[in-house]
Amino acid sequence: MKAPTLLAAGCLAALLSACATGPSIRSDYDQKADFSRYRTFGYMSPLGTDNAGYSSLLTERLKDATRGQMEMRGYVYNTADPDLLINFNGKLQQKTQVTQAPPAIGPYYGYRSGFYGGWPGYGWGDTVYQYTEGTLNIDLVDARRKQLVWEGVAVGEVRNPEMAASQQSVEKAVAQVFSKYPFRAGVAAPQGPDKSKP
């Protein structure tokens, strides 16, 4: 597997299995779309995870997991003329979080009344935390209108990229994203937008 594929796989690992508190999941949908007419689904070609020009193991596992979630909701897989097309993508991004130390002087330290202070260099330094953030996007596209109608996103800290491409990790990540999908095949939209955040 080439490096970009490994990185995309690493994105999925920590979204669920390697995060201490789990990823942040959010979703949104087109309120003007008539979800009651969507009954079948297929996949975009090429998929966002196939930018290397071939279908990766990650892509196949994402397809299996998303197909399971869609069929659980009554949708039928149809390669010939689907109502919805599924696309997905993942990325890794290096992040740095800086927590500033409390000042060595200020109101809190007023009890010293100016009689004494710290030595040169006294005080705690800022805390710098570097980590890798992974993002998984799952899109549902109206095949006829070629327009995005639902998006689910998971964002989390990647701690164990080596476990990313496992079937179990992928299924868990996809299930959490689809937990924000409020529709079933052939059923009208629920009341109000689903812009859920944990």
C-alpha positions in Angstrom: 0.0 0.0 0.0 1.3 3.4 -0.9 1.9 6.2 1.7 -1.2 8.2 0.8 -3.4 5.1 1.2 -1.8 4.4 4.6 -2.4 7.9 5.7 -6.1 7.7 4.7 -6.3 4.4 6.6 -4.7 6.0 9.6 -7.4 8.7 9.6 -10.0 6.0 10.2 -8.2 4.2 13.0 -8.3 6.8 15.6 -11.7 8.2 14.7 -13.2 5.5 16.8 -10.9 2.8 18.2 -8.0 5.0 19.2 -9.8 8.0 20.7 -10.2 8.2 24.4 -13.6 9.9 24.2 -14.5 9.0 20.6 -14.7 11.4 17.6 -16.8 14.4 17.2 -19.7 13.6 14.8 -21.8 16.1 12.9 -24.2 16.0 10.0 -26.4 18.2 7.8 -28.8 17.7 5.0 -30.6 19.5 2.2 -34.1 20.4 3.6 -35.4 20.9 0.1 -34.5 17.4 -1.0 -37.4 14.9 -1.1 -35.9 11.9 0.8 -39.1 9.9 0.4 -38.3 9.2 -3.2 -34.8 7.8 -2.4 -35.0 4.0 -2.4 -31.8 2.8 -4.1 -28.1 3.6 -3.8 -24.8 3.0 -5.5 -21.3 4.5 -5.4 -19.5 7.4 -7.0 -16.7 6.5 -9.5 -14.0 7.2 -8.7 -14.5 7.4 -4.9 -12.6 10.0 -2.9 -10.4 7.3 -1.3 -9.2 6.0 -4.7 -7.1 8.9 -5.7 -4.2 6.6 -6.4 -6.1 5.2 -9.4 -7.2 1.9 -8.0 -9.6 0.5 -5.4 -7.8 0.2 -2.1 -8.5 -2.1 0.8 -9.8 0.9 2.7 -12.2 1.7 -0.1 -13.6 -1.8 -0.1 -14.1 -1.8 3.6 -15.8 1.5 3.5 -18.1 0.3 0.8 -19.0 -2.8 2.8 -19.7 -0.7 5.9 -21.7 2.0 4.2 -23.7 -0.7 2.3 -24.6 -2.4 5.6 -25.8 0.9 7.1 -27.9 1.8 4.0 -29.5 -1.7 3.7 -30.2 -1.6 7.5 -32.4 1.5 6.7 -34.2 -0.2 3.8 -32.2 1.0 0.8 -31.5 -1.4 -2.0 -28.1 -1.5 -3.7 -28.4 -0.8 -7.4 -25.5 -0.3 -9.8 -27.6 0.4 -12.8 -29.8 3.4 -11.8 -29.4 4.4 -8.2 -31.3 7.2 -6.6 -28.4 8.1 -4.3 -24.6 7.9 -4.8 -22.3 7.4 -1.9 -18.9 9.1 -1.7 -16.3 9.2 1.1 -12.9 10.6 1.9 -10.5 10.8 4.7 -7.5 13.0 5.6 -4.8 13.4 8.3 -3.7 16.8 9.5 -0.9 17.7 11.9 -2.2 20.0 14.7 -0.5 21.9 17.5 -2.3 22.9 20.7 -0.7 25.5 22.9 -1.9 26.0 26.5 -0.5 29.2 28.0 1.0 29.1 31.4 -0.5 31.4 34.1 1.6 34.6 34.5 4.2 34.6 37.2 2.8 38.0 38.3 -0.7 39.4 38.4 -3.7 39.7 40.7 -3.4 36.1 42.1 0.2 36.8 43.3 -0.8 40.0 45.0 -0.4 38.3 48.4 3.4 38.7 47.9 2.7 42.4 48.0 5.8 43.3 46.0 8.1 42.1 48.7 9.4 39.3 46.7 9.1 37.6 43.4 10.4 34.6 41.6 13.9 34.0 40.4 15.0 34.7 36.8 13.2 32.3 34.6 10.6 31.5 37.3 7.2 30.3 36.2 5.8 27.4 34.1 6.3 27.4 30.4 3.5 27.0 27.9 2.4 23.5 27.2 2.7 22.5 23.6 0.8 19.4 22.4 1.2 18.1 18.9 -1.1 15.5 17.5 -2.6 14.2 14.3 -6.3 14.9 13.5 -8.2 12.5 11.3 -11.4 13.4 9.4 -13.8 11.0 7.7 -16.5 12.4 5.3 -19.4 10.4 4.0 -21.6 12.1 1.3 -24.9 11.1 -0.1 -25.5 12.6 -3.5 -28.8 12.9 -5.5 -27.8 10.9 -8.6 -30.3 12.6 -10.9 -29.6 16.2 -9.8 -25.9 15.6 -9.0 -26.2 17.4 -5.8 -25.1 16.7 -2.2 -28.2 16.0 0.0 -26.6 14.6 3.2 -23.1 14.8 4.7 -21.8 13.1 7.8 -18.4 14.0 9.3 -16.3 12.4 12.0 -13.3 14.2 13.4 -10.9 12.8 16.0 -7.4 12.5 17.2 -5.3 9.7 15.6 -3.4 7.7 18.2 -2.9 4.3 16.6 -2.7 4.5 12.8 -1.5 0.9 12.6 -5.0 -0.4 13.5 -6.8 1.9 11.0 -7.5 -0.3 8.1 -9.1 -3.2 10.1 -12.6 -4.1 9.1 -13.7 -3.6 12.7 -12.4 0.0 13.0 -13.9 1.0 9.7 -17.3 -0.5 10.5 -17.3 1.3 13.9 -16.4 4.6 12.4 -19.0 4.4 9.7 -21.7 3.3 12.2 -21.0 6.4 14.3 -21.3 8.7 11.3 -24.6 7.0 10.2 -26.0 7.4 13.7 -26.7 11.0 12.6 -28.5 9.9 9.5 -32.2 10.5 10.2 -33.9 8.8 7.2 -35.2 5.5 6.0 -35.8 4.4 2.4 -39.0 5.9 1.0 -39.8 7.9 4.1 -40.2 11.7 4.2 -37.8 14.0 6.1 -38.1 14.4 9.8 -39.1 17.8 11.3 -36.2 20.3 11.5 -32.6 19.9 10.3 -30.2 17.4 11.8 -27.1 19.4 12.6 -26.2 17.2 15.5 -23.1 17.8 17.5 -21.9 15.7 20.5 
